[in-house]
Each structure stands twice: as structure tokens, then as C-alpha cells.
Amino acid sequence: MELGESSVDTLIREFREETGIEVDPIRFLNVYTNFEEVYPNGDVVQTVVMLYEMEATGNVEIGDFHNEETLRLGFFSKEEIQDLETLSPKHRLMLDEYFANNFKMGH
């Protein structure tokens, strides 16, 4: 998030930068504040994640998209997501709550 940037403006910008896809937010889902991450340089941070449901504003073409932040981009079914071994506990929790449509406060 840049100084003075709203969470909605951040999600639109970051989504475009990291995927090449233009999006509009549909609804706010939850905020997650109790997860710790360790960056490659050893910095330890507590992240704050605001989760939104979004929709693409145009055609989505991800076949050739890549940049230094996005190593692999793809679409996955609910079943395929359950089998992904690279999901962090934070992301698994968000996806579980999304598919159950049951968002708990206090994460």
C-alpha cells in the first residue's frame, strides 16, 4: 500500500501489476491480522490482509504473463486448490472461509 492509497486502490493496482488483469471489487470479505511472515532477508513481519471478492473488467489472458513477483499464474478449481502444497496457512484459511462463505472475525 502506498502512502495515501486506499485498500481498494491498492488491490486494483497490485492485481494489475502482479497478474496483468484489470479488476473491480465486488465486496469486502474480511481482514486478517495475526499471521507472521519471514522475508528472504530475515525480516519478520506481522501482515495485515484485507480480502475482497473481485471480478475481471475485461478478457483475461494469463498464458504469457510473468514478472519478478509472479512466478506462476493459473486458474484452479476448488478441488485443485485443496491439493496445492505451496499454500501458506494464511492463504489456506482465507480460501476455506471463502468456499464456506463463513468469515470469522479476529484472525
VEXKOL-449201 format. One record per residue: residue in three letters; x, y, z of N, C-alpha, C in turn. Coordinates in steps of 0.1 Angstrom, whole numbers, plus 5000, padded with zeros to 4 digits. Example, Ala and Ser with C-alpha at 12.3 -4.5 7.8 and 13.67 -1.06 7.14 Angstrom:
BEGIN
<aa: ala; n_east: 5132; n_north: 4943; n_up: 5078; ca_east: 5123; ca_north: 4955; ca_up: 5078; c_east: 5132; c_north: 4967; c_up: 5078>
<aa: ser; n_east: 5128; n_north: 4978; n_up: 5071; ca_east: 5137; ca_north: 4989; ca_up: 5071; c_east: 5129; c_north: 5000; c_up: 5079>
***
This chain:
BEGIN
<aa: met; n_east: 5009; n_north: 4988; n_up: 5000; ca_east: 5000; ca_north: 5000; ca_up: 5000; c_east: 5009; c_north: 5012; c_up: 5000>
<aa: glu; n_east: 5006; n_north: 5021; n_up: 4991; ca_east: 5014; ca_north: 5034; ca_up: 4990; c_east: 5008; c_north: 5044; c_up: 5000>
<aa: leu; n_east: 5015; n_north: 5054; n_up: 5004; ca_east: 5010; ca_north: 5064; ca_up: 5013; c_east: 4998; c_north: 5071; c_up: 5006>
<aa: gly; n_east: 4988; n_north: 5073; n_up: 5014; ca_east: 4976; ca_north: 5080; ca_up: 5008; c_east: 4967; c_north: 5071; c_up: 4999>
<aa: glu; n_east: 4970; n_north: 5058; n_up: 4997; ca_east: 4963; ca_north: 5049; ca_up: 4988; c_east: 4953; c_north: 5042; c_up: 4997>
<aa: ser; n_east: 4941; n_north: 5041; n_up: 4992; ca_east: 4930; ca_north: 5033; ca_up: 4998; c_east: 4933; c_north: 5018; c_up: 4996>
<aa: ser; n_east: 4927; n_north: 5009; n_up: 5004; ca_east: 4928; ca_north: 4995; ca_up: 5002; c_east: 4923; c_north: 4991; c_up: 4989>
<aa: val; n_east: 4912; n_north: 4997; n_up: 4984; ca_east: 4906; ca_north: 4993; ca_up: 4971; c_east: 4915; c_north: 4997; c_up: 4960>
<aa: asp; n_east: 4921; n_north: 5010; n_up: 4961; ca_east: 4930; ca_north: 5014; ca_up: 4950; c_east: 4943; c_north: 5005; c_up: 4950>
<aa: thr; n_east: 4947; n_north: 5001; n_up: 4962; ca_east: 4959; ca_north: 4992; ca_up: 4963; c_east: 4956; c_north: 4978; c_up: 4957>
<aa: leu; n_east: 4944; n_north: 4972; n_up: 4959; ca_east: 4941; ca_north: 4959; ca_up: 4954; c_east: 4940; c_north: 4960; c_up: 4938>
<aa: ile; n_east: 4934; n_north: 4971; n_up: 4933; ca_east: 4933; ca_north: 4972; ca_up: 4918; c_east: 4947; c_north: 4973; c_up: 4912>
<aa: arg; n_east: 4955; n_north: 4982; n_up: 4918; ca_east: 4969; ca_north: 4984; ca_up: 4913; c_east: 4977; c_north: 4971; c_up: 4914>
<aa: glu; n_east: 4978; n_north: 4965; n_up: 4926; ca_east: 4986; ca_north: 4954; ca_up: 4928; c_east: 4981; c_north: 4942; c_up: 4919>
<aa: phe; n_east: 4968; n_north: 4940; n_up: 4918; ca_east: 4963; ca_north: 4929; ca_up: 4910; c_east: 4968; c_north: 4931; c_up: 4895>
<aa: arg; n_east: 4967; n_north: 4943; n_up: 4890; ca_east: 4971; ca_north: 4946; ca_up: 4877; c_east: 4986; c_north: 4944; c_up: 4875>
<aa: glu; n_east: 4994; n_north: 4949; n_up: 4885; ca_east: 5009; ca_north: 4948; ca_up: 4884; c_east: 5013; c_north: 4933; c_up: 4885>
<aa: glu; n_east: 5007; n_north: 4925; n_up: 4894; ca_east: 5011; ca_north: 4911; ca_up: 4896; c_east: 5005; c_north: 4901; c_up: 4887>
<aa: thr; n_east: 4994; n_north: 4905; n_up: 4880; ca_east: 4988; ca_north: 4895; ca_up: 4871; c_east: 4985; c_north: 4900; c_up: 4857>
<aa: gly; n_east: 4985; n_north: 4913; n_up: 4855; ca_east: 4981; ca_north: 4919; ca_up: 4842; c_east: 4966; c_north: 4920; c_up: 4840>
<aa: ile; n_east: 4958; n_north: 4917; n_up: 4851; ca_east: 4944; ca_north: 4916; ca_up: 4850; c_east: 4938; c_north: 4929; c_up: 4856>
<aa: glu; n_east: 4929; n_north: 4935; n_up: 4849; ca_east: 4921; ca_north: 4947; ca_up: 4855; c_east: 4909; c_north: 4941; c_up: 4862>
<aa: val; n_east: 4907; n_north: 4946; n_up: 4874; ca_east: 4896; ca_north: 4941; ca_up: 4883; c_east: 4888; c_north: 4953; c_up: 4889>
<aa: asp; n_east: 4876; n_north: 4949; n_up: 4893; ca_east: 4867; ca_north: 4958; ca_up: 4901; c_east: 4863; c_north: 4950; c_up: 4914>
<aa: pro; n_east: 4864; n_north: 4956; n_up: 4925; ca_east: 4860; ca_north: 4949; ca_up: 4937; c_east: 4844; c_north: 4948; c_up: 4938>
<aa: ile; n_east: 4840; n_north: 4937; n_up: 4942; ca_east: 4825; ca_north: 4934; ca_up: 4944; c_east: 4821; c_north: 4936; c_up: 4958>
<aa: arg; n_east: 4829; n_north: 4930; n_up: 4967; ca_east: 4825; ca_north: 4931; ca_up: 4982; c_east: 4837; c_north: 4928; c_up: 4990>
<aa: phe; n_east: 4837; n_north: 4935; n_up: 5002; ca_east: 4847; ca_north: 4933; ca_up: 5012; c_east: 4844; c_north: 4920; c_up: 5020>
<aa: leu; n_east: 4854; n_north: 4911; n_up: 5022; ca_east: 4851; ca_north: 4898; ca_up: 5029; c_east: 4856; c_north: 4898; c_up: 5043>
<aa: asn; n_east: 4868; n_north: 4902; n_up: 5045; ca_east: 4874; ca_north: 4900; ca_up: 5059; c_east: 4887; c_north: 4907; c_up: 5060>
<aa: val; n_east: 4892; n_north: 4909; n_up: 5072; ca_east: 4906; ca_north: 4914; ca_up: 5074; c_east: 4913; c_north: 4904; c_up: 5083>
<aa: tyr; n_east: 4926; n_north: 4901; n_up: 5080; ca_east: 4934; ca_north: 4891; ca_up: 5087; c_east: 4946; c_north: 4898; c_up: 5092>
<aa: thr; n_east: 4949; n_north: 4897; n_up: 5105; ca_east: 4959; ca_north: 4905; ca_up: 5112; c_east: 4969; c_north: 4896; c_up: 5120>
<aa: asn; n_east: 4967; n_north: 4884; n_up: 5121; ca_east: 4975; ca_north: 4876; ca_up: 5131; c_east: 4985; c_north: 4866; c_up: 5125>
<aa: phe; n_east: 4990; n_north: 4869; n_up: 5113; ca_east: 4999; ca_north: 4860; ca_up: 5107; c_east: 5013; c_north: 4866; c_up: 5106>
<aa: glu; n_east: 5023; n_north: 4858; n_up: 5108; ca_east: 5037; ca_north: 4863; ca_up: 5108; c_east: 5043; c_north: 4857; c_up: 5095>
<aa: glu; n_east: 5052; n_north: 4865; n_up: 5089; ca_east: 5059; ca_north: 4861; ca_up: 5077; c_east: 5074; c_north: 4865; c_up: 5079>
<aa: val; n_east: 5082; n_north: 4856; n_up: 5073; ca_east: 5097; ca_north: 4859; ca_up: 5073; c_east: 5101; c_north: 4861; c_up: 5059>
<aa: tyr; n_east: 5107; n_north: 4873; n_up: 5056; ca_east: 5112; ca_north: 4876; ca_up: 5043; c_east: 5125; c_north: 4870; c_up: 5040>
<aa: pro; n_east: 5129; n_north: 4868; n_up: 5027; ca_east: 5142; ca_north: 4862; ca_up: 5024; c_east: 5154; c_north: 4869; c_up: 5031>
<aa: asn; n_east: 5153; n_north: 4882; n_up: 5034; ca_east: 5164; ca_north: 4889; ca_up: 5041; c_east: 5164; c_north: 4887; c_up: 5056>
<aa: gly; n_east: 5154; n_north: 4879; n_up: 5061; ca_east: 5154; ca_north: 4876; ca_up: 5075; c_east: 5144; c_north: 4885; c_up: 5083>
<aa: asp; n_east: 5139; n_north: 4896; n_up: 5077; ca_east: 5129; ca_north: 4904; ca_up: 5084; c_east: 5117; c_north: 4896; c_up: 5087>
<aa: val; n_east: 5112; n_north: 4898; n_up: 5099; ca_east: 5099; ca_north: 4891; ca_up: 5104; c_east: 5089; c_north: 4902; c_up: 5105>
<aa: val; n_east: 5077; n_north: 4900; n_up: 5099; ca_east: 5066; ca_north: 4910; ca_up: 5099; c_east: 5053; c_north: 4903; c_up: 5103>
<aa: gln; n_east: 5044; n_north: 4911; n_up: 5108; ca_east: 5031; ca_north: 4907; ca_up: 5110; c_east: 5022; c_north: 4914; c_up: 5100>
<aa: thr; n_east: 5016; n_north: 4906; n_up: 5091; ca_east: 5009; ca_north: 4911; ca_up: 5080; c_east: 4995; c_north: 4915; c_up: 5083>
<aa: val; n_east: 4989; n_north: 4925; n_up: 5076; ca_east: 4975; ca_north: 4928; ca_up: 5076; c_east: 4970; c_north: 4926; c_up: 5062>
<aa: val; n_east: 4960; n_north: 4917; n_up: 5060; ca_east: 4955; ca_north: 4914; ca_up: 5047; c_east: 4940; c_north: 4918; c_up: 5047>
<aa: met; n_east: 4936; n_north: 4925; n_up: 5037; ca_east: 4922; ca_north: 4928; ca_up: 5035; c_east: 4917; c_north: 4920; c_up: 5023>
<aa: leu; n_east: 4907; n_north: 4912; n_up: 5025; ca_east: 4903; ca_north: 4903; ca_up: 5015; c_east: 4890; c_north: 4908; c_up: 5008>
<aa: tyr; n_east: 4890; n_north: 4909; n_up: 4995; ca_east: 4879; ca_north: 4914; ca_up: 4987; c_east: 4876; c_north: 4903; c_up: 4977>
<aa: glu; n_east: 4863; n_north: 4902; n_up: 4973; ca_east: 4859; ca_north: 4895; ca_up: 4961; c_east: 4859; c_north: 4904; c_up: 4950>
<aa: met; n_east: 4865; n_north: 4900; n_up: 4939; ca_east: 4867; ca_north: 4909; ca_up: 4927; c_east: 4862; c_north: 4902; c_up: 4915>
<aa: glu; n_east: 4860; n_north: 4910; n_up: 4904; ca_east: 4857; ca_north: 4905; ca_up: 4891; c_east: 4865; c_north: 4912; c_up: 4881>
<aa: ala; n_east: 4869; n_north: 4904; n_up: 4870; ca_east: 4877; ca_north: 4910; ca_up: 4859; c_east: 4868; c_north: 4919; c_up: 4851>
<aa: thr; n_east: 4874; n_north: 4930; n_up: 4847; ca_east: 4867; ca_north: 4940; ca_up: 4839; c_east: 4867; c_north: 4938; c_up: 4824>
<aa: gly; n_east: 4875; n_north: 4928; n_up: 4820; ca_east: 4876; ca_north: 4925; ca_up: 4805; c_east: 4880; c_north: 4911; c_up: 4804>
<aa: asn; n_east: 4885; n_north: 4908; n_up: 4792; ca_east: 4890; ca_north: 4894; ca_up: 4789; c_east: 4903; c_north: 4892; c_up: 4797>
<aa: val; n_east: 4904; n_north: 4879; n_up: 4802; ca_east: 4915; ca_north: 4875; ca_up: 4810; c_east: 4924; c_north: 4866; c_up: 4802>
<aa: glu; n_east: 4937; n_north: 4871; n_up: 4799; ca_east: 4946; ca_north: 4863; ca_up: 4792; c_east: 4959; c_north: 4862; c_up: 4801>
<aa: ile; n_east: 4962; n_north: 4850; n_up: 4806; ca_east: 4973; ca_north: 4849; ca_up: 4815; c_east: 4984; c_north: 4839; c_up: 4810>
<aa: gly; n_east: 4982; n_north: 4834; n_up: 4797; ca_east: 4991; ca_north: 4825; ca_up: 4792; c_east: 5006; c_north: 4829; c_up: 4792>
<aa: asp; n_east: 5009; n_north: 4841; n_up: 4788; ca_east: 5023; ca_north: 4845; ca_up: 4787; c_east: 5027; c_north: 4855; c_up: 4798>
<aa: phe; n_east: 5018; n_north: 4857; n_up: 4808; ca_east: 5022; ca_north: 4867; ca_up: 4818; c_east: 5032; c_north: 4862; c_up: 4828>
<aa: his; n_east: 5042; n_north: 4871; n_up: 4830; ca_east: 5052; ca_north: 4868; ca_up: 4841; c_east: 5059; c_north: 4881; c_up: 4844>
<aa: asn; n_east: 5063; n_north: 4882; n_up: 4857; ca_east: 5072; ca_north: 4893; ca_up: 4861; c_east: 5080; c_north: 4888; c_up: 4873>
<aa: glu; n_east: 5088; n_north: 4896; n_up: 4880; ca_east: 5096; ca_north: 4892; ca_up: 4890; c_east: 5089; c_north: 4888; c_up: 4903>
<aa: glu; n_east: 5076; n_north: 4892; n_up: 4905; ca_east: 5068; ca_north: 4889; ca_up: 4916; c_east: 5059; c_north: 4877; c_up: 4914>
<aa: thr; n_east: 5056; n_north: 4874; n_up: 4902; ca_east: 5046; ca_north: 4864; ca_up: 4898; c_east: 5054; c_north: 4853; c_up: 4891>
<aa: leu; n_east: 5057; n_north: 4842; n_up: 4899; ca_east: 5065; ca_north: 4831; ca_up: 4893; c_east: 5056; c_north: 4822; c_up: 4885>
<aa: arg; n_east: 5043; n_north: 4820; n_up: 4890; ca_east: 5034; ca_north: 4810; ca_up: 4883; c_east: 5020; c_north: 4816; c_up: 4885>
<aa: leu; n_east: 5013; n_north: 4817; n_up: 4874; ca_east: 4999; ca_north: 4822; ca_up: 4875; c_east: 4990; c_north: 4812; c_up: 4868>
<aa: gly; n_east: 4979; n_north: 4809; n_up: 4874; ca_east: 4969; ca_north: 4800; ca_up: 4868; c_east: 4956; c_north: 4800; c_up: 4875>
<aa: phe; n_east: 4946; n_north: 4794; n_up: 4869; ca_east: 4933; ca_north: 4792; ca_up: 4875; c_east: 4932; c_north: 4778; c_up: 4880>
<aa: phe; n_east: 4926; n_north: 4776; n_up: 4892; ca_east: 4924; ca_north: 4763; ca_up: 4898; c_east: 4910; c_north: 4761; c_up: 4903>
<aa: ser; n_east: 4905; n_north: 4749; n_up: 4902; ca_east: 4892; ca_north: 4745; ca_up: 4907; c_east: 4893; c_north: 4744; c_up: 4922>
<aa: lys; n_east: 4882; n_north: 4744; n_up: 4929; ca_east: 4882; ca_north: 4742; ca_up: 4944; c_east: 4889; c_north: 4730; c_up: 4948>
<aa: glu; n_east: 4887; n_north: 4719; n_up: 4940; ca_east: 4894; ca_north: 4706; ca_up: 4943; c_east: 4909; c_north: 4707; c_up: 4941>
<aa: glu; n_east: 4913; n_north: 4714; n_up: 4930; ca_east: 4927; ca_north: 4715; ca_up: 4927; c_east: 4934; c_north: 4724; c_up: 4938>
<aa: ile; n_east: 4927; n_north: 4734; n_up: 4943; ca_east: 4933; ca_north: 4742; ca_up: 4954; c_east: 4936; c_north: 4734; c_up: 4966>
<aa: gln; n_east: 4927; n_north: 4725; n_up: 4969; ca_east: 4928; ca_north: 4717; ca_up: 4981; c_east: 4941; c_north: 4708; c_up: 4981>
<aa: asp; n_east: 4946; n_north: 4705; n_up: 4969; ca_east: 4957; ca_north: 4697; ca_up: 4967; c_east: 4970; c_north: 4705; c_up: 4966>
<aa: leu; n_east: 4970; n_north: 4718; n_up: 4965; ca_east: 4982; ca_north: 4726; ca_up: 4964; c_east: 4990; c_north: 4725; c_up: 4977>
<aa: glu; n_east: 5002; n_north: 4721; n_up: 4976; ca_east: 5011; ca_north: 4720; ca_up: 4987; c_east: 5018; c_north: 4733; c_up: 4991>
<aa: thr; n_east: 5018; n_north: 4743; n_up: 4982; ca_east: 5025; ca_north: 4755; ca_up: 4984; c_east: 5017; c_north: 4766; c_up: 4991>
<aa: leu; n_east: 5005; n_north: 4763; n_up: 4994; ca_east: 4997; ca_north: 4774; ca_up: 5001; c_east: 5001; c_north: 4775; c_up: 5016>
<aa: ser; n_east: 5002; n_north: 4788; n_up: 5020; ca_east: 5006; ca_north: 4791; ca_up: 5034; c_east: 4993; c_north: 4789; c_up: 5042>
<aa: pro; n_east: 4995; n_north: 4787; n_up: 5055; ca_east: 4983; ca_north: 4786; ca_up: 5064; c_east: 4974; c_north: 4798; c_up: 5063>
<aa: lys; n_east: 4979; n_north: 4810; n_up: 5061; ca_east: 4971; ca_north: 4822; ca_up: 5060; c_east: 4962; c_north: 4821; c_up: 5047>
<aa: his; n_east: 4968; n_north: 4817; n_up: 5036; ca_east: 4960; ca_north: 4816; ca_up: 5024; c_east: 4950; c_north: 4804; c_up: 5024>
<aa: arg; n_east: 4954; n_north: 4793; n_up: 5030; ca_east: 4945; ca_north: 4782; ca_up: 5032; c_east: 4933; c_north: 4786; c_up: 5040>
<aa: leu; n_east: 4935; n_north: 4793; n_up: 5051; ca_east: 4924; ca_north: 4798; ca_up: 5059; c_east: 4915; c_north: 4807; c_up: 5051>
<aa: met; n_east: 4920; n_north: 4817; n_up: 5044; ca_east: 4912; ca_north: 4826; ca_up: 5036; c_east: 4904; c_north: 4818; c_up: 5025>
<aa: leu; n_east: 4910; n_north: 4808; n_up: 5019; ca_east: 4903; ca_north: 4800; ca_up: 5009; c_east: 4892; c_north: 4792; c_up: 5015>
<aa: asp; n_east: 4895; n_north: 4786; n_up: 5027; ca_east: 4885; ca_north: 4778; ca_up: 5034; c_east: 4873; c_north: 4786; c_up: 5038>
<aa: glu; n_east: 4875; n_north: 4798; n_up: 5043; ca_east: 4864; ca_north: 4807; ca_up: 5047; c_east: 4857; c_north: 4811; c_up: 5034>
<aa: tyr; n_east: 4864; n_north: 4814; n_up: 5023; ca_east: 4857; ca_north: 4818; ca_up: 5011; c_east: 4847; c_north: 4807; c_up: 5006>
<aa: phe; n_east: 4852; n_north: 4795; n_up: 5005; ca_east: 4844; ca_north: 4784; ca_up: 4999; c_east: 4833; c_north: 4781; c_up: 5009>
<aa: ala; n_east: 4834; n_north: 4783; n_up: 5022; ca_east: 4823; ca_north: 4780; ca_up: 5031; c_east: 4814; c_north: 4792; c_up: 5032>
<aa: asn; n_east: 4818; n_north: 4804; n_up: 5026; ca_east: 4811; ca_north: 4816; ca_up: 5028; c_east: 4808; c_north: 4819; c_up: 5043>
<aa: asn; n_east: 4818; n_north: 4817; n_up: 5051; ca_east: 4817; ca_north: 4819; ca_up: 5065; c_east: 4830; c_north: 4826; c_up: 5070>
<aa: phe; n_east: 4830; n_north: 4839; n_up: 5072; ca_east: 4842; ca_north: 4847; ca_up: 5075; c_east: 4841; c_north: 4850; c_up: 5090>
<aa: lys; n_east: 4851; n_north: 4845; n_up: 5097; ca_east: 4852; ca_north: 4848; ca_up: 5112; c_east: 4861; c_north: 4860; c_up: 5115>
<aa: met; n_east: 4856; n_north: 4868; n_up: 5123; ca_east: 4864; ca_north: 4880; ca_up: 5128; c_east: 4874; c_north: 4875; c_up: 5138>
<aa: gly; n_east: 4885; n_north: 4883; n_up: 5138; ca_east: 4896; ca_north: 4881; ca_up: 5148; c_east: 4908; c_north: 4873; c_up: 5143>
<aa: his; n_east: 4909; n_north: 4871; n_up: 5130; ca_east: 4921; ca_north: 4864; ca_up: 5125; c_east: 4932; c_north: 4874; c_up: 5124>
***
